[in-house]
Amino acid sequence: SELINGQSDMTIMFKYTDLENYVTYVAPLPALKIVVMGEVGSVFSSVMSLKDKRLAYLRGASFSKEIDDYSEVSVHRVTDFSQGVKMLMANHVDAIIGPMDPILSAAASMGISEHSFGSPLIVDERTPWVQVSNKSLNIVSVDELKAAFEKLTSQGILNKLRSEYLKVKGEK
């Protein structure tokens, strides 16, 4: 809604059809694995294995149509991945869904190791995009942003930044 009304100028998130008329797509970022993970020892072999499970799910997001349509899963909306990880560790939910890197990053920022999670069930792979609100086009130059991202990508800087970010987060 912040992109639609111009409160936010720019974001990085997945493409959603209900936003297509309100944003301009600037650049794709590397694809992210969408996973469902429980605590260490938990195993989810398929979406059907989530029957009667409680799932922390980012508010406003849609990560898996198959899970969204599966009425046997109890979805608990969270404001961010940190809240979802806290709920998982407190046994308020059985699993969390989302892109693996941001989930593990949120956990690491709280001192929780990636080894605290069970094997991930990969339910999708999605590409996040840099997006500019169409109400902000007079403030933000899409051409300049595209050129900057092309330069960062061609020089390998984007991948280096991502690796450094994940490494630093993982060392906590």
Disulfide bonds with the S-S distance in Angstrom:
none
